[in-house]
Amino acid sequence: MSKINQDTQIIKDTIVKRITNKAQYPYIFTTLQFGFYDNYGYLLPPTTIRRYWDKTEVEKTNRLVKNMLKEALGIDYFYFFMERHTPTYDKYGDVEREGRYHIHLITSGINEAAVTTPNRRCKRLYYENGSIGVPIKHMGLQDIDDIKIELFNACCKKANWINRYKYSIHTEFIDDACDLRRCIKYCLKEYSNGGKDFMDVVDFNNSNLSYTLEKELQTIV
């Protein structure tokens, strides 16, 4: 194994270990897409759309999502990964423009009490439209896990960039360590396979990965 590949594997394994030892299962995994249209179908202004390519602006949205989920649903741990869409190429096959960002987010789970005895912010989410276009409180959901997913999605969609259209968010539970490891490695694929620096893939500022870990990983490469 080459030195570069060895270092890449060490960094991946270190990040996986730090995340898998943090919380109880199930974890939550979601992908957040930034749309070009608002919730009423109108094209957003270019000044807004341009920010989807700006790492610093994307991190601001990550921070907003993190704070809302923490306040409404009591989620403790967050791990944000930033991935770009497919770039555009010129006629020579060279990258003309990098793709805009979308977000992969892994979080610890939601305590049942946060849903069954909701706080003020969580109660408001029940009045947001769910996956079938009616308020969550009127969806007749019986399964507590279904309710958690609906509330989680509704909370994320309160961020301006994450529109309420069908494909803006996809969320699922991660039930065991094996699935969690696979999920983390998927989130790191732009680092593993795409040649990106891991600092451009992991949002350390908004993730529960310590400052000392960030410095430790930087000494490997």
N, C-alpha and C positions, 0 to 999 in steps of 0.2 A: 504494500500500500504506500502511495506517495505521501510525502510530508503534508501537502495541502489536503489530501483526502483524509489523512489521519486527524489533522486538526479540525476539519469539518465534522468528523464523526464525534470527536471529543466534545465539541461545543454543542452539537445536537443532543448527545447523551446527558450532558450536564443540565441543559434546559429541561429536558424530559424529566430527569430525576427531581429537580426542584419543584416542578408542577405536580407530579404524581404523588408527592408526599405531603401535600398541603391540606387536603380536605377529604371529606367522606363522599362516597358515590351516592347518587349519580351527579356528575358534572353536567354542565350545559355547554353546547357548542352552537354558535350561530355565525352566519355569513351576512354581512350588511353591504348592500349595494347603494350607490349614490345615483339618483335619477336625474334626467335632464328636464323633467316636467314636474310642476307642483301637483298638489293633491286634487286640483280642479282641471288638470290636463293642459295647462298653459306652459309653454316653454319658459324655462328659467332664464334670467339675463346672463349674458356671457361673463359678467364679473363674478357671478356665483359659480358657474360651471368651471371656470378656469381654476378655481380653488381646489377642485377634485384632483388636480395634478400636484398640489403643493403639500409636501409632507407635514410641514408645521401646521397648516390649516386642518389637515386630516387628524392630527393629534389633538387639536382643540375639540373636534367632534367626538373623538374617543373619550376625552375627559368629561364631556357633557353626558355621554351615554353612561359612563361609569358612575358618575354622581347620581344620576336619576335612578339607576338600578339599585344602587346602594341605599338610597333614601326610601324608595317605594317598596322594595322587596327584600331588603336586608342582606343582599349578597355580599360576601366577605372578600372573595379573591377574584382578580381579573387578570387575564393574559391576552393582550392585543397583538395581532400580527397583521402587517400591511402587505398587500399583494397588488401588483399592477395588472390591469387588463393587457391584452395582446397589443404590442406596439404597432405603429404604422411604419411601413418600409418604403424606401425609394425604389426606383427602377433597377438599381444595382444590388438590391437586397440588403442594404444597410439601414439601420434604424433611423427613421426620420423624426419620429416623436414617440416617447415612451407612453404607454397606456395610462389611463387614469387609475386611481387607487380604488380598491374595495377592501373591506375589513373582515378578518376572521377573529372571532372572540371566543375564548374559553373562560367559563366562570365556574365557581363552586355553585352548589345547588341552592334551592330556595326552601327554607324551612316551612313546613306546613302551616305553622302558626301565622306566618306572614300573609297567608292567603285566607285562612279561616277566620282570623281576627285582624283584619287589615288596618294599617294606619291610615291617616288622612290621605296621603299621596296615593297609596294603593287603592283606596276606595274610589278615587277619581278614575283610575284605569278601568274599572268595571263599566264605566259609561262610555269608554272608547269602543269604536267598532272593531269587532274581531275578524277572524278569517272568512266568515261568511257574510260580512257587510252589515251586521247588526251589533248593537252594544253587547259586550261580553256577558253582562248580567242577564240578558234575555236569550242567550244561546242554549240554555238548558243543559249545561255541562255537568256531568256527575263525577267524572274521573278527576281526581285532584291534580294529576300530572297534566291533563289537557288544560285545566284552568291555569296552571303555572306557565305553560307555554304561551297561552293567549295573553296573559298579563305581561310576561317578559317581552313579547313582540310589541304589544301596545306601548310599553314604556320606551323601547328603542325608537319606535316610530315618532315619538314626540320630538326627537331631534330633527331639525329642519331639513337636513340633507337626506334623511331616510324616509322617502315618500311612502304613502299608504297604498301604492300599487302592489299587486300580488307578489311580484318577484323581488321586492326590495329586501326581503329578509327570509332566511330559512333557519329554523332552530330545531335542535333535537337533543335528546339526553345521551350522555355517555355513561354506560352502566358498569364498566370494569376497567382495570388498569391496562389491559391489552388494547382495548378500543381507544383509550386515552392516549397511549403511546403512538398509535397509528395516526390519530387526529393531530397530535402535535407535530409529527413528522410531515404530515400533509401541509400544515400551516408554515413549515419551514422550507418547503420545496423550492422557493425562489432562491433561498440561500444554498440549499444542497445541490440543486440542479441548474439554477439560472445564473449563477455567478454573482449574485448580489452579496454585499456585505451584511452580516447578521444584524448590524446596527440599523440598517435600512429596512429590515424585515420585522424585527421585534420593537414594539413601542415600549421601551423600558420606563419612560416617564409616567405611563398610566398602568403599568403592569406590576403585580406583586412579586417582582423579581428584584432583589436587593441591589443597591448601588455597588456593594462590594462584589456581587456576582458579575455585574456589568464590567467592572474593572478587571476582575479575574479572567473573564472571557477575552478581553482585549489583549491580555498578555500572551494568550495562546497563539494568536495569528501574527 
